[in-house]
Amino acid sequence: MRYISEFRDRALAENLARRIAEEADPVRDYHLMEFCGGHTHAIFRYGVQDLMPPNVQFVHGPGCPVCVLPVRRLDDAVELAEKHDVILCTYGDMMRVPGTGRRSLIRAKADGADIRMVYSTLDALKISRDNPDRQVVFFAIGFETTTPPAAVAIKMAQAERLSNFTVFCNHVLTPAAIGHILDSEDFAPGGPARIDGFLGPSHVSTVIGSKPYEAAAQKYQTPVVIAGFEPLDVMQSVLMLIRQINEGRSVVENEYTRVVTREGNRKAQALVAEVLELRDSFEWRGLGDVPRSALQICDNYAEFDAEKRFTVSEKQSREVKSCECPAVLRGVKKPTDCKLFGTVCTPDNPMGACMVSSEGACAAYWSYGRQRQSETAA
């Protein structure tokens, strides 16, 4: 298949649904975690869950970097903007995520902080060039997909000698999080949840390739299939996972072969390795401290590290009370299990990052009516 429309073909979807129903063993259940929020939205937008037999269930995972960024790091960004008189540049979704006391970047902006939404690192660099008398901080977040542009921006700033540009680096790594999830008590025998296989992230894998997931698949005996974002991609990946589970295999397979290779984008990997290095540990919302799961700016580029140029205070950061976003991100609860969902918490009045982010599970449930189906079923 060559065109997007072919990956949304109804007849092909019905055929895949029949094959999944035929091959899913009726005496067992299949719990498949989609790590990426893009898959969550594809599943709900196209009704993929409704095409699955009852014993095939999707478990919603960490979703997106906006969702997993801990409140403390958001509070630090607010403090940078408010107390250090910097121009803070950030992506749109981060503007509305509530921090401690529900204070978000957009509220700080309304109170006078100079916070600007950008579409790319190049926008942040331009703001730095246009404001030579102001310190400009780029609030960098993202999985491996958005890490190379941050590295490029730092190299460009060095080449141009932009002494007023720094990066507040919050880039995180997906393979480490997968291992941490499988190590957690939530998914231990007798725990509240189960994972039989992973739908591996696709855009992330265009950069890092499929190889980094192989160690986790082998260690935890849990298959991984790198899946594209179209509905037929997801359904074909489900079928591939079911076959692995039925056969007792636990390997990494690549459904998204039109984009992803085993080795990934080596040029991008080399660029990231030059500018960034592993942190010993980093906090993820919902997952806690995850060893070797994030990146920081290396010593050769330390002058562009906002954490070294500015000091932020030690503070007590807190999630919004009763928000179940952390449990949703761990895959142990669904958005409809949260008593705030659809009542106090809506896209117009979000209580947590999962309702704000364009890839959040709560946003997917709300946008595509999953909560209304749950109410009808009840």
C-alpha beads as a LAMMPS data file, in Angstrom:
LAMMPS data file: protein, C-alpha beads

378 atoms
377 bonds

1 atom types
1 bond types

-500.0 500.0 xlo xhi
-500.0 500.0 ylo yhi
-500.0 500.0 zlo zhi

Masses

1 110.0

Atoms # bond

1 1 1 0.000 0.000 0.000
2 1 1 1.211 3.487 -0.890
3 1 1 -1.330 6.100 0.172
4 1 1 -2.914 7.089 3.480
5 1 1 -6.433 6.251 2.273
6 1 1 -5.390 2.644 1.780
7 1 1 -4.542 2.387 5.476
8 1 1 -8.132 3.384 6.288
9 1 1 -9.866 1.010 3.878
10 1 1 -13.057 -0.372 5.433
11 1 1 -12.996 -3.723 3.657
12 1 1 -9.400 -4.334 4.673
13 1 1 -10.244 -3.362 8.257
14 1 1 -13.149 -5.823 8.342
15 1 1 -10.886 -8.559 6.990
16 1 1 -8.251 -7.823 9.640
17 1 1 -10.927 -7.826 12.338
18 1 1 -12.061 -11.303 11.232
19 1 1 -8.498 -12.608 11.306
20 1 1 -7.911 -11.172 14.789
21 1 1 -11.138 -12.782 16.038
22 1 1 -10.133 -16.107 14.505
23 1 1 -6.629 -16.129 15.962
24 1 1 -7.382 -14.698 19.424
25 1 1 -7.647 -17.706 21.731
26 1 1 -11.104 -17.483 23.364
27 1 1 -9.854 -19.036 26.629
28 1 1 -7.328 -16.276 27.294
29 1 1 -7.230 -12.488 27.461
30 1 1 -4.816 -10.200 25.639
31 1 1 -3.779 -6.951 27.326
32 1 1 -1.839 -4.796 24.879
33 1 1 -0.299 -1.487 25.954
34 1 1 -0.011 1.288 23.399
35 1 1 2.890 3.350 24.729
36 1 1 2.251 6.331 22.475
37 1 1 -0.735 8.651 22.773
38 1 1 -0.898 8.893 18.992
39 1 1 -1.967 5.254 18.973
40 1 1 -4.545 5.927 21.691
41 1 1 -6.141 8.637 19.567
42 1 1 -6.050 6.468 16.437
43 1 1 -7.747 3.622 18.316
44 1 1 -10.587 5.873 19.462
45 1 1 -10.882 8.039 16.360
46 1 1 -11.347 5.037 14.085
47 1 1 -13.169 2.762 16.551
48 1 1 -10.432 0.124 16.527
49 1 1 -11.375 -1.127 20.014
50 1 1 -14.902 -1.814 18.745
51 1 1 -13.469 -4.083 16.040
52 1 1 -11.624 -6.226 18.603
53 1 1 -13.039 -9.383 20.190
54 1 1 -13.945 -8.910 23.885
55 1 1 -10.792 -10.647 25.108
56 1 1 -8.444 -8.183 23.338
57 1 1 -8.070 -5.028 25.387
58 1 1 -5.897 -1.948 24.996
59 1 1 -3.995 -0.628 28.025
60 1 1 -3.174 3.069 27.783
61 1 1 0.461 3.853 28.574
62 1 1 2.555 6.959 29.270
63 1 1 1.147 8.595 26.148
64 1 1 3.233 11.680 25.460
65 1 1 6.023 13.827 26.929
66 1 1 3.576 16.555 27.940
67 1 1 1.720 13.987 30.056
68 1 1 4.754 12.402 31.723
69 1 1 6.561 15.640 32.610
70 1 1 6.395 15.853 36.422
71 1 1 4.743 18.808 38.105
72 1 1 8.055 19.846 39.669
73 1 1 9.664 20.501 36.285
74 1 1 6.656 22.553 35.171
75 1 1 6.823 24.541 38.401
76 1 1 10.520 25.173 37.683
77 1 1 9.633 26.543 34.237
78 1 1 7.051 28.884 35.768
79 1 1 9.657 30.100 38.244
80 1 1 12.178 30.705 35.467
81 1 1 9.671 32.910 33.664
82 1 1 8.448 34.781 36.721
83 1 1 11.578 35.313 38.824
84 1 1 14.432 35.473 36.335
85 1 1 12.868 37.858 33.786
86 1 1 13.539 35.509 30.885
87 1 1 11.589 35.009 27.687
88 1 1 10.383 31.427 28.078
89 1 1 9.591 29.660 24.794
90 1 1 7.445 26.548 24.824
91 1 1 5.188 24.354 22.716
92 1 1 1.451 24.980 22.814
93 1 1 0.270 22.006 24.878
94 1 1 2.596 22.894 27.748
95 1 1 0.936 26.290 28.170
96 1 1 -2.238 24.850 29.729
97 1 1 -0.896 22.006 31.875
98 1 1 -1.737 22.740 35.523
99 1 1 1.142 22.781 37.982
100 1 1 1.077 23.107 41.745
101 1 1 -1.997 25.047 42.834
102 1 1 -3.247 24.722 39.231
103 1 1 -0.767 27.419 38.202
104 1 1 0.052 26.953 34.524
105 1 1 2.309 28.783 32.118
106 1 1 -0.673 30.493 30.539
107 1 1 -1.718 31.825 33.950
108 1 1 1.818 33.052 34.584
109 1 1 1.711 34.762 31.166
110 1 1 -1.590 36.428 32.059
111 1 1 0.076 37.754 35.201
112 1 1 2.843 39.389 33.170
113 1 1 5.530 36.741 32.591
114 1 1 7.017 36.790 29.083
115 1 1 6.057 33.315 27.875
116 1 1 5.768 32.681 24.156
117 1 1 4.394 29.726 22.255
118 1 1 6.658 28.467 19.476
119 1 1 6.322 25.810 16.803
120 1 1 9.977 24.820 16.636
121 1 1 13.408 25.363 18.103
122 1 1 14.132 27.694 15.174
123 1 1 11.416 30.039 16.455
124 1 1 13.135 30.164 19.843
125 1 1 16.494 30.928 18.217
126 1 1 14.942 33.773 16.219
127 1 1 13.462 35.262 19.383
128 1 1 16.927 35.105 20.925
129 1 1 18.467 36.913 17.950
130 1 1 15.715 39.536 17.970
131 1 1 16.106 40.223 21.708
132 1 1 19.872 40.410 22.382
133 1 1 19.320 42.208 25.706
134 1 1 17.028 39.476 27.111
135 1 1 17.749 35.946 28.251
136 1 1 15.744 33.412 26.218
137 1 1 15.029 29.904 27.560
138 1 1 13.630 27.153 25.373
139 1 1 11.512 24.722 27.421
140 1 1 12.546 21.505 25.660
141 1 1 10.338 18.461 26.130
142 1 1 9.788 15.329 24.102
143 1 1 10.603 11.710 23.524
144 1 1 13.410 10.827 21.123
145 1 1 11.468 12.312 18.190
146 1 1 12.006 15.940 19.215
147 1 1 15.455 15.514 20.752
148 1 1 17.527 16.043 17.558
149 1 1 16.013 19.515 16.893
150 1 1 16.984 20.568 20.424
151 1 1 20.539 19.379 19.794
152 1 1 20.604 21.306 16.496
153 1 1 19.425 24.480 18.244
154 1 1 22.210 24.215 20.824
155 1 1 24.833 23.699 18.119
156 1 1 23.469 26.652 16.146
157 1 1 23.519 28.848 19.248
158 1 1 27.141 27.923 19.842
159 1 1 28.099 28.595 16.225
160 1 1 26.354 31.995 16.316
161 1 1 27.643 32.797 19.807
162 1 1 24.154 33.486 21.110
163 1 1 25.066 34.159 24.707
164 1 1 21.433 34.880 25.648
165 1 1 20.038 31.459 24.636
166 1 1 19.685 28.416 26.892
167 1 1 17.678 25.207 26.924
168 1 1 15.730 23.782 29.867
169 1 1 16.149 20.143 28.853
170 1 1 13.405 17.624 29.671
171 1 1 13.889 15.022 26.948
172 1 1 13.019 11.471 28.014
173 1 1 13.688 7.987 26.616
174 1 1 11.026 5.393 25.870
175 1 1 12.901 2.042 26.179
176 1 1 13.892 2.812 29.776
177 1 1 10.273 3.606 30.638
178 1 1 9.031 0.324 29.150
179 1 1 11.426 -1.629 31.350
180 1 1 10.444 0.430 34.399
181 1 1 6.746 -0.237 33.798
182 1 1 7.307 -3.970 33.537
183 1 1 9.435 -3.908 36.713
184 1 1 6.733 -2.130 38.714
185 1 1 4.478 -3.762 41.298
186 1 1 1.463 -2.797 39.194
187 1 1 2.377 -5.433 36.622
188 1 1 3.919 -8.037 38.925
189 1 1 2.040 -11.353 39.317
190 1 1 -1.067 -10.617 41.355
191 1 1 -0.784 -6.882 40.651
192 1 1 -3.716 -4.695 39.563
193 1 1 -2.808 -4.729 35.867
194 1 1 -1.265 -6.854 33.162
195 1 1 0.621 -6.344 29.909
196 1 1 0.975 -9.149 27.373
197 1 1 2.548 -7.049 24.630
198 1 1 3.441 -3.530 23.526
199 1 1 2.481 -1.461 20.516
200 1 1 5.827 0.301 20.169
201 1 1 5.948 4.015 19.297
202 1 1 6.444 4.756 15.630
203 1 1 7.791 8.307 15.332
204 1 1 10.226 7.656 18.177
205 1 1 11.416 4.543 16.372
206 1 1 12.179 6.451 13.176
207 1 1 15.009 8.035 15.195
208 1 1 16.212 5.234 17.482
209 1 1 15.136 2.246 15.358
210 1 1 13.568 -0.960 16.659
211 1 1 16.794 -2.370 18.116
212 1 1 16.636 -0.596 21.541
213 1 1 13.463 -2.518 22.480
214 1 1 15.029 -5.936 21.969
215 1 1 16.615 -6.150 25.422
216 1 1 13.294 -5.467 27.188
217 1 1 11.378 -7.928 24.993
218 1 1 13.880 -10.653 25.849
219 1 1 14.317 -9.820 29.547
220 1 1 10.611 -9.565 30.336
221 1 1 9.410 -12.083 27.756
222 1 1 7.005 -9.488 26.408
223 1 1 6.641 -8.966 22.649
224 1 1 6.886 -5.534 21.042
225 1 1 5.537 -4.562 17.623
226 1 1 6.470 -1.137 16.225
227 1 1 3.150 0.152 14.900
228 1 1 2.233 2.956 12.528
229 1 1 -0.502 5.440 13.397
230 1 1 -3.139 4.548 10.820
231 1 1 -6.006 2.232 11.871
232 1 1 -4.856 -0.642 9.670
233 1 1 -1.342 -0.233 11.079
234 1 1 -2.718 -0.660 14.587
235 1 1 -4.887 -3.637 13.643
236 1 1 -2.080 -5.419 11.785
237 1 1 0.190 -4.838 14.794
238 1 1 -2.431 -6.320 17.111
239 1 1 -2.583 -9.406 14.914
240 1 1 1.209 -9.690 14.992
241 1 1 1.206 -9.440 18.799
242 1 1 -1.533 -12.065 19.133
243 1 1 0.455 -14.446 16.972
244 1 1 3.580 -13.932 19.068
245 1 1 1.663 -14.468 22.308
246 1 1 -0.028 -17.606 20.982
247 1 1 3.306 -19.019 19.835
248 1 1 5.125 -18.115 23.053
249 1 1 7.522 -15.766 21.267
250 1 1 8.822 -12.485 22.694
251 1 1 10.677 -10.528 20.038
252 1 1 10.578 -7.087 18.461
253 1 1 8.763 -6.955 15.130
254 1 1 8.373 -3.950 12.882
255 1 1 4.984 -3.394 11.265
256 1 1 5.921 0.186 10.299
257 1 1 8.538 -0.910 7.767
258 1 1 7.758 1.930 5.362
259 1 1 9.404 4.341 7.832
260 1 1 11.226 2.482 10.631
261 1 1 14.407 0.410 10.350
262 1 1 16.209 -1.652 12.969
263 1 1 19.104 0.807 13.232
264 1 1 17.104 4.039 12.974
265 1 1 18.498 7.408 11.941
266 1 1 22.192 7.152 12.763
267 1 1 22.928 10.756 11.826
268 1 1 20.313 12.013 14.293
269 1 1 21.595 9.626 16.955
270 1 1 25.166 10.875 16.516
271 1 1 24.031 14.492 16.761
272 1 1 22.149 13.824 20.005
273 1 1 25.117 11.895 21.445
274 1 1 27.413 14.850 20.737
275 1 1 25.285 17.424 22.554
276 1 1 23.338 15.476 25.187
277 1 1 24.123 12.756 27.704
278 1 1 22.206 10.413 30.007
279 1 1 20.940 11.550 33.388
280 1 1 21.377 9.053 36.202
281 1 1 17.673 9.338 36.990
282 1 1 14.652 11.449 36.060
283 1 1 11.150 11.699 37.443
284 1 1 8.199 10.782 35.201
285 1 1 4.660 11.693 36.161
286 1 1 2.991 8.485 37.281
287 1 1 6.144 6.374 37.105
288 1 1 8.340 8.075 39.706
289 1 1 12.113 8.198 39.322
290 1 1 13.216 6.137 36.323
291 1 1 16.964 5.362 36.079
292 1 1 18.806 6.438 32.913
293 1 1 15.574 7.554 31.275
294 1 1 16.330 11.161 30.305
295 1 1 18.952 13.413 28.789
296 1 1 20.838 16.487 29.912
297 1 1 23.175 18.888 28.129
298 1 1 26.777 17.667 28.216
299 1 1 29.701 19.679 29.571
300 1 1 30.937 20.810 26.135
301 1 1 27.697 22.768 25.724
302 1 1 27.101 23.650 29.396
303 1 1 26.872 27.379 28.630
304 1 1 23.523 26.665 26.932
305 1 1 22.077 24.733 29.876
306 1 1 19.370 26.746 31.668
307 1 1 19.754 24.557 34.751
308 1 1 23.364 25.727 35.075
309 1 1 22.743 29.391 34.233
310 1 1 19.720 29.883 36.493
311 1 1 18.896 28.671 39.986
312 1 1 15.401 27.522 40.893
313 1 1 14.221 27.016 44.459
314 1 1 13.538 23.723 46.187
315 1 1 9.795 23.421 46.391
316 1 1 6.966 21.077 47.259
317 1 1 5.116 20.276 44.035
318 1 1 1.713 18.628 44.012
319 1 1 -0.710 17.148 41.503
320 1 1 -4.252 18.456 41.481
321 1 1 -6.091 16.628 44.255
322 1 1 -8.078 13.567 43.098
323 1 1 -6.662 13.739 39.544
324 1 1 -5.927 10.179 38.387
325 1 1 -3.610 11.194 35.563
326 1 1 -0.607 9.432 37.188
327 1 1 -2.527 6.139 37.417
328 1 1 -3.761 6.518 33.826
329 1 1 -0.174 6.987 32.660
330 1 1 0.882 3.810 34.479
331 1 1 -1.856 1.865 32.701
332 1 1 -3.627 0.812 35.898
333 1 1 -6.694 3.042 35.433
334 1 1 -8.725 4.409 32.553
335 1 1 -9.833 8.036 32.317
336 1 1 -13.399 7.061 33.180
337 1 1 -12.134 5.675 36.503
338 1 1 -11.311 9.240 37.576
339 1 1 -14.151 10.961 39.419
340 1 1 -13.046 14.327 38.003
341 1 1 -13.239 13.198 34.371
342 1 1 -16.050 14.848 32.425
343 1 1 -17.330 16.694 35.501
344 1 1 -14.780 19.053 37.000
345 1 1 -12.130 18.088 34.428
346 1 1 -12.876 18.951 30.785
347 1 1 -10.758 20.308 27.908
348 1 1 -11.925 23.812 28.853
349 1 1 -11.027 23.275 32.504
350 1 1 -8.288 20.614 32.649
351 1 1 -7.179 19.212 35.992
352 1 1 -4.318 17.176 34.572
353 1 1 -1.951 16.888 31.627
354 1 1 -3.839 13.880 30.198
355 1 1 -6.792 16.152 29.391
356 1 1 -4.609 18.962 28.008
357 1 1 -2.276 17.117 25.677
358 1 1 -3.345 16.486 22.104
359 1 1 -2.118 12.910 22.653
360 1 1 -3.447 12.416 26.190
361 1 1 -5.711 9.474 27.020
362 1 1 -8.296 11.665 28.755
363 1 1 -8.429 13.962 25.731
364 1 1 -8.960 10.921 23.491
365 1 1 -11.822 9.616 25.630
366 1 1 -13.443 13.041 25.624
367 1 1 -12.908 13.843 21.935
368 1 1 -14.202 10.547 20.577
369 1 1 -17.039 9.894 22.991
370 1 1 -15.614 6.944 24.863
371 1 1 -16.922 8.365 28.147
372 1 1 -20.443 8.576 26.696
373 1 1 -20.255 4.934 25.617
374 1 1 -19.179 3.990 29.141
375 1 1 -22.125 5.882 30.613
376 1 1 -24.502 4.135 28.194
377 1 1 -23.095 0.731 29.061
378 1 1 -23.514 1.475 32.760

Bonds

1 1 1 2
2 1 2 3
3 1 3 4
4 1 4 5
5 1 5 6
6 1 6 7
7 1 7 8
8 1 8 9
9 1 9 10
10 1 10 11
11 1 11 12
12 1 12 13
13 1 13 14
14 1 14 15
15 1 15 16
16 1 16 17
17 1 17 18
18 1 18 19
19 1 19 20
20 1 20 21
21 1 21 22
22 1 22 23
23 1 23 24
24 1 24 25
25 1 25 26
26 1 26 27
27 1 27 28
28 1 28 29
29 1 29 30
30 1 30 31
31 1 31 32
32 1 32 33
33 1 33 34
34 1 34 35
35 1 35 36
36 1 36 37
37 1 37 38
38 1 38 39
39 1 39 40
40 1 40 41
41 1 41 42
42 1 42 43
43 1 43 44
44 1 44 45
45 1 45 46
46 1 46 47
47 1 47 48
48 1 48 49
49 1 49 50
50 1 50 51
51 1 51 52
52 1 52 53
53 1 53 54
54 1 54 55
55 1 55 56
56 1 56 57
57 1 57 58
58 1 58 59
59 1 59 60
60 1 60 61
61 1 61 62
62 1 62 63
63 1 63 64
64 1 64 65
65 1 65 66
66 1 66 67
67 1 67 68
68 1 68 69
69 1 69 70
70 1 70 71
71 1 71 72
72 1 72 73
73 1 73 74
74 1 74 75
75 1 75 76
76 1 76 77
77 1 77 78
78 1 78 79
79 1 79 80
80 1 80 81
81 1 81 82
82 1 82 83
83 1 83 84
84 1 84 85
85 1 85 86
86 1 86 87
87 1 87 88
88 1 88 89
89 1 89 90
90 1 90 91
91 1 91 92
92 1 92 93
93 1 93 94
94 1 94 95
95 1 95 96
96 1 96 97
97 1 97 98
98 1 98 99
99 1 99 100
100 1 100 101
101 1 101 102
102 1 102 103
103 1 103 104
104 1 104 105
105 1 105 106
106 1 106 107
107 1 107 108
108 1 108 109
109 1 109 110
110 1 110 111
111 1 111 112
112 1 112 113
113 1 113 114
114 1 114 115
115 1 115 116
116 1 116 117
117 1 117 118
118 1 118 119
119 1 119 120
120 1 120 121
121 1 121 122
122 1 122 123
123 1 123 124
124 1 124 125
125 1 125 126
126 1 126 127
127 1 127 128
128 1 128 129
129 1 129 130
130 1 130 131
131 1 131 132
132 1 132 133
133 1 133 134
134 1 134 135
135 1 135 136
136 1 136 137
137 1 137 138
138 1 138 139
139 1 139 140
140 1 140 141
141 1 141 142
142 1 142 143
143 1 143 144
144 1 144 145
145 1 145 146
146 1 146 147
147 1 147 148
148 1 148 149
149 1 149 150
150 1 150 151
151 1 151 152
152 1 152 153
153 1 153 154
154 1 154 155
155 1 155 156
156 1 156 157
157 1 157 158
158 1 158 159
159 1 159 160
160 1 160 161
161 1 161 162
162 1 162 163
163 1 163 164
164 1 164 165
165 1 165 166
166 1 166 167
167 1 167 168
168 1 168 169
169 1 169 170
170 1 170 171
171 1 171 172
172 1 172 173
173 1 173 174
174 1 174 175
175 1 175 176
176 1 176 177
177 1 177 178
178 1 178 179
179 1 179 180
180 1 180 181
181 1 181 182
182 1 182 183
183 1 183 184
184 1 184 185
185 1 185 186
186 1 186 187
187 1 187 188
188 1 188 189
189 1 189 190
190 1 190 191
191 1 191 192
192 1 192 193
193 1 193 194
194 1 194 195
195 1 195 196
196 1 196 197
197 1 197 198
198 1 198 199
199 1 199 200
200 1 200 201
201 1 201 202
202 1 202 203
203 1 203 204
204 1 204 205
205 1 205 206
206 1 206 207
207 1 207 208
208 1 208 209
209 1 209 210
210 1 210 211
211 1 211 212
212 1 212 213
213 1 213 214
214 1 214 215
215 1 215 216
216 1 216 217
217 1 217 218
218 1 218 219
219 1 219 220
220 1 220 221
221 1 221 222
222 1 222 223
223 1 223 224
224 1 224 225
225 1 225 226
226 1 226 227
227 1 227 228
228 1 228 229
229 1 229 230
230 1 230 231
231 1 231 232
232 1 232 233
233 1 233 234
234 1 234 235
235 1 235 236
236 1 236 237
237 1 237 238
238 1 238 239
239 1 239 240
240 1 240 241
241 1 241 242
242 1 242 243
243 1 243 244
244 1 244 245
245 1 245 246
246 1 246 247
247 1 247 248
248 1 248 249
249 1 249 250
250 1 250 251
251 1 251 252
252 1 252 253
253 1 253 254
254 1 254 255
255 1 255 256
256 1 256 257
257 1 257 258
258 1 258 259
259 1 259 260
260 1 260 261
261 1 261 262
262 1 262 263
263 1 263 264
264 1 264 265
265 1 265 266
266 1 266 267
267 1 267 268
268 1 268 269
269 1 269 270
270 1 270 271
271 1 271 272
272 1 272 273
273 1 273 274
274 1 274 275
275 1 275 276
276 1 276 277
277 1 277 278
278 1 278 279
279 1 279 280
280 1 280 281
281 1 281 282
282 1 282 283
283 1 283 284
284 1 284 285
285 1 285 286
286 1 286 287
287 1 287 288
288 1 288 289
289 1 289 290
290 1 290 291
291 1 291 292
292 1 292 293
293 1 293 294
294 1 294 295
295 1 295 296
296 1 296 297
297 1 297 298
298 1 298 299
299 1 299 300
300 1 300 301
301 1 301 302
302 1 302 303
303 1 303 304
304 1 304 305
305 1 305 306
306 1 306 307
307 1 307 308
308 1 308 309
309 1 309 310
310 1 310 311
311 1 311 312
312 1 312 313
313 1 313 314
314 1 314 315
315 1 315 316
316 1 316 317
317 1 317 318
318 1 318 319
319 1 319 320
320 1 320 321
321 1 321 322
322 1 322 323
323 1 323 324
324 1 324 325
325 1 325 326
326 1 326 327
327 1 327 328
328 1 328 329
329 1 329 330
330 1 330 331
331 1 331 332
332 1 332 333
333 1 333 334
334 1 334 335
335 1 335 336
336 1 336 337
337 1 337 338
338 1 338 339
339 1 339 340
340 1 340 341
341 1 341 342
342 1 342 343
343 1 343 344
344 1 344 345
345 1 345 346
346 1 346 347
347 1 347 348
348 1 348 349
349 1 349 350
350 1 350 351
351 1 351 352
352 1 352 353
353 1 353 354
354 1 354 355
355 1 355 356
356 1 356 357
357 1 357 358
358 1 358 359
359 1 359 360
360 1 360 361
361 1 361 362
362 1 362 363
363 1 363 364
364 1 364 365
365 1 365 366
366 1 366 367
367 1 367 368
368 1 368 369
369 1 369 370
370 1 370 371
371 1 371 372
372 1 372 373
373 1 373 374
374 1 374 375
375 1 375 376
376 1 376 377
377 1 377 378
